[in-house]
Amino acid sequence: MDINDLRGTVEQWGEARGIFIVDIAVSRDDDVTVTIEKNVGSVELDDCAALSDFITGRFSRDEEDYSLTVTSAGLDRPFKVQGQYLKAVGSKVDIRLKGGRRFVAELAGADEDGIQVRYTALEAVEGKKKKMPVSHDERIEMAQINSVAPWIEFE
């Protein structure tokens, strides 16, 4: 199966439905996994089933021996594509930077080059005995980022 043909087919199908590709993986055994996300809301089982039907209708299993899995990106997985960053603007994310720094912040913006985040941290402030909350608005370049994932908060 040609991955570029598959990508074009999935992109065409997804555009009309507000769905974008996060990843397409094809193993040596022709196990195809297509990971998708919605621009708004969550991917539902019906979305995965509809895309699976669409793909199998376009790529004959009689001509090409492959298995197919269509799945959502998942809440616990790091972002892979720009669309995931854009969807998460305004929400909290777990950020891991190269060098080991890790923190939770509100994703304020994103582009191909980096992300804009807002967070508050307890820091030593001159003239104060206790650490005080200090607000930060910071730009982080993509080259500095190890991973960014949704922050899951349990209440």
Secondary structure in CASP SS format (residue, H / E / C, confidence):
PFRMAT SS
TARGET T0000
AUTHOR 0000-0000-0000
METHOD secondary structure of the structure
MODEL  1
M C 1.00
D C 1.00
I H 1.00
N H 1.00
D H 1.00
L H 1.00
R H 1.00
G H 1.00
T H 1.00
V H 1.00
E H 1.00
Q H 1.00
W H 1.00
G H 1.00
E H 1.00
A C 1.00
R C 1.00
G C 1.00
I E 1.00
F E 1.00
I E 1.00
V E 1.00
D E 1.00
I E 1.00
A E 1.00
V E 1.00
S C 1.00
R C 1.00
D C 1.00
D C 1.00
D E 1.00
V E 1.00
T E 1.00
V E 1.00
T E 1.00
I E 1.00
E E 1.00
K E 1.00
N C 1.00
V C 1.00
G C 1.00
S C 1.00
V C 1.00
E C 1.00
L H 1.00
D H 1.00
D H 1.00
C H 1.00
A H 1.00
A H 1.00
L H 1.00
S H 1.00
D H 1.00
F H 1.00
I H 1.00
T H 1.00
G H 1.00
R H 1.00
F C 1.00
S C 1.00
R C 1.00
D C 1.00
E C 1.00
E C 1.00
D C 1.00
Y C 1.00
S E 1.00
L E 1.00
T E 1.00
V E 1.00
T E 1.00
S E 1.00
A C 1.00
G C 1.00
L C 1.00
D C 1.00
R C 1.00
P C 1.00
F C 1.00
K C 1.00
V C 1.00
Q H 1.00
G H 1.00
Q H 1.00
Y H 1.00
L H 1.00
K H 1.00
A H 1.00
V C 1.00
G C 1.00
S C 1.00
K E 1.00
V E 1.00
D E 1.00
I E 1.00
R E 1.00
L E 1.00
K C 1.00
G C 1.00
G C 1.00
R C 1.00
R E 1.00
F E 1.00
V E 1.00
A E 1.00
E E 1.00
L E 1.00
A E 1.00
G E 1.00
A E 1.00
D C 1.00
E C 1.00
D C 1.00
G E 1.00
I E 1.00
Q E 1.00
V E 1.00
R E 1.00
Y E 1.00
T E 1.00
A E 1.00
L E 1.00
E E 1.00
A C 1.00
V C 1.00
E C 1.00
G C 1.00
K C 1.00
K C 1.00
K C 1.00
K C 1.00
M E 1.00
P E 1.00
V E 1.00
S E 1.00
H E 1.00
D E 1.00
E E 1.00
R E 1.00
I E 1.00
E E 1.00
M H 1.00
A H 1.00
Q H 1.00
I E 1.00
N E 1.00
S E 1.00
V E 1.00
A E 1.00
P E 1.00
W C 1.00
I C 1.00
E C 1.00
F C 1.00
E C 1.00
END
